[in-house]
Amino acid sequence: MHPVHSFRHSCAVRMVSEGKPISEIKNRLGHSNVQSTMVYLQLDLNQKRQLQEDFIQFTRQHLKSDPKIDELIQWENKQNILEWIDNL
């Protein structure tokens, strides 16, 4: 990857992580079509999923199973909870 392209890419990823609107990112990068910019949103979703997986793995390794906590979390609805977190 060319250094200038790497710099543009890094700036776009940072803007996504800061919650900047996709239209602002598109305009800053000079994309003529918002579809070209949408790739950066996918990176953000991948980061969210990785954080979720890391958190789940950490809690499984470090926390003892507690029926009261399981009841509060309603693990029977785990998929709904993870989808809700994805939408944050």
N, C-alpha and C positions, 0 to 999 in steps of 0.2 A: 504494500500500500504506500502510495506517495505521501511524503510528510505533510503536504498541504491538505490532502484528502483526510489523513489521519486527524489533523487539527480540526477540520470541519466536522468530522464524525464525532470527535470528543466533545465539541461544543454542543452538537445536537443532542447527544446522550445526556449531557449535563442539563440542558434546557428541559428535557423530558423529566429527568429526576427532580427538577425544581417545580414541576407542574405547569410549565408554560403551555399556552394553547398551541395546538398543532398548526394552526394558521400562522402564528408568529414564527414558529420554527421553519415552516415552509417558506415564508417570506425572507427570513434571514439566510436560508440556504440558497435561495433563488430558484427553487423548484417551480416549474410551470404547472405541475399537477400534484395535488395533495397525496395521491397514491404513492409517489416517490418518497414522500416523507413518512408515510405510515409504517415503514420498516422500523423506525425508531420506537414506535409504540409497542411493537412486538418485543423489542428488547426489554422494555419496561415490564411487560407481562411475564417474561421469562425470569426477570429478577425477582418479581413477587413470588412466583412459584418456587424458585430456589430458596428464598427466605422461608417460605412455608415449610418446605421439606426439611430444611436445616432445623427449624424450630421444633417440628414434630420429632425428628430424630433426637435432638437434644433432650426434649422432655421425656421421651421414652427411656433414655439412658440414665437420666438423673433424678427423675421423680418416681416415687413409689406409686403404684396403682391405689387409688382411693375411690371407693364406690360413691362417696358423697360428691366428689369432684366430677366423676363420670356422669352422675345423675344431673348435675348442674349444666354440664356441657352438652348433654343430650347426644351422646355419640351415635345414637341411631339416626340422627340427622346430620352426621358428619359431612356428607357431601354437600348439603345445603349450606352449612357453615363455611366450608372451604370456598364454595362459589360466591358467597357473600363477601368473604375476604378478598377474593379476586376482583370484586367490583369496587373496592375502596380506592 
